[in-house]
């Protein structure tokens, strides 16, 4: 039993060893075959390097723009004040109310103005009667003077009485007109279309002449106010379109037209004031917004330009690298106006030249 067990163990160990040798041999054979296959495989073909980026020079039209900040202001901001004293009987608008021209905004108590008007009418009628009597007397005295019935002194007194009556009649007429105006001033209407931005009074409040009541903003048209220096103002003209944008509406571009150019510089900034008008009938933009305006100050035609990053600078001056026979060649150039990322080339390049961009 013991001998049989020892022999059995030796056989088992031999089988295990043979199995391990077979496993390692198979792995080695697979690795060797893979290595031989890779050695025999053809070398991969690498793609050709891309050609260097170039810009082909050609005549083009160039617009020189100047960018600056601009303030958006309403075309009209009107403060409505009281012309007469009185109590506010009716108030029809509030802050934000949209109004049209001629719309009634506020009414003052007209009772005492009507009484004053009646008194003025009565005074005028009395003055008119006095004037008519004085005129008749003056004409009668003139006839009597012509017939030598009275002397010059009586005639002069009649003429003086007429002049006094005439002055009194004109004074009464002025007082009557004033009373009528005071009655009309009890009703305050909108002088133009717009919106109420400020309301300073309340109903039943008593106001005095020249007291501010309401502020009306007409924002159907907006004014862009910006400033330019002397090198640009000489190229600006009225009715020139300018584009602008606002931070509140990113991606939107608007167009206004120059309406006024200041004749002299602002003392503090030494810049010229320029105003442009924008049609804001859709009320998309609001007064007080800050805009970024782009003003075309010059337009160049058939000029040669290259991207600004293609220019090289060294101790010999400005140059570009042109591709000639697949080789970069240094070409000195003279530059002119610049526009954003483009630069005008005055000398050194010709149409069709290939400028390296790196």
C-alpha positions, 0 to 999 in steps of 0.5 A: 500500500505504501509503495503504491502510494509513492508511485502514484504521487510521482506519476501525479507530479509528472503529469502536472509538470508536463501540463505546465510545460505545455501551457508555457510553451504555447504562450511562448510560441504565440508570442514568438509568432506575433513578433515574427509577424510584426517584423515581416509586416510592411512599415506604415506610410506616414501622411505628408505634412500639411502645406504651410498656411498662406494668404493670397494678396488681392485688391480689396475694399477696406472700411476704417472703423472707430469704436467708442462708447455712446450714451443712449438718450431720449430725443425729448425729456419734458418737465411739465410745470404748473402755470397757475395756482390751484388744487389738483382736481383730477390726475389721469397718469402714473409712472410708466403711463404711455400717452399721446400728444394732446391727451389730458394728463392733469386738471386743476380746479377751474372754479376761481379761474372762471370767476376771474374770467367773468370779472375780466370780461366785465372789466373789458366791456366797461373799458370798451364802453368808455373807449367808445364814448371817448372816441365819439367825444374826440371826433365831435371836438375835432369837428368843433375845432374845425368850425372854430367853435372851441379852442385847442385846449378843449380839443387836447383834453378830449384827445387825451381822454381818448388816449387814456380810454384806449390804453385802459381798453387795451389793458382790459383786453390783455387782462381778459386774455390772461384770464382765458389763458389761466383757465386753459392752463387748468388742463395740462395735456401731453405736448408729444407722444411718450411715457411718464417717467416721474410724477411729483404730485398727488390728487387734491394737492395744491400747487403753485406756478412753476412747480414741476408736476410730471416728466414726459419722456419721448423715446420713440427716437433715441440719440446716441452721443459719443465723442471722436478726435480731430483725425476722425471728425474731418471724415464724418458727415450728417446722415452717415450710418453707424452701427451699435450694440448694447450689452442688454441685447447680445448679438443684436446690431442696430443702425443709427444715422449721424444727425449733428457734429459739434463745431468745436472740441469739449474743453475737458476732453478735447474731443468733438461731440457727435450725435446720431439718431435711432428710430426706436418705434418698437421701444426695444432700447431704453434711454440710459443704456450704454452702447458700443458704436462703430463709426466708419471714418474712412473707406479705402478701395482697391487696397492690398491688405494682410492679416496683422499677425503676418507682419514680422518686426526686427531691427531692419524694419517690418517684413513678411514671409512670402512663399516662393518656390516652396521656400519662405522669403523675407520681403520688406513692406511699408504699412498704412491704415489698420482695421481690426485684424487687417493692415494696409500694405503700401509697398512691398507686395503685389496681387497674387503673392503668397504670404505665410501666416505663421 
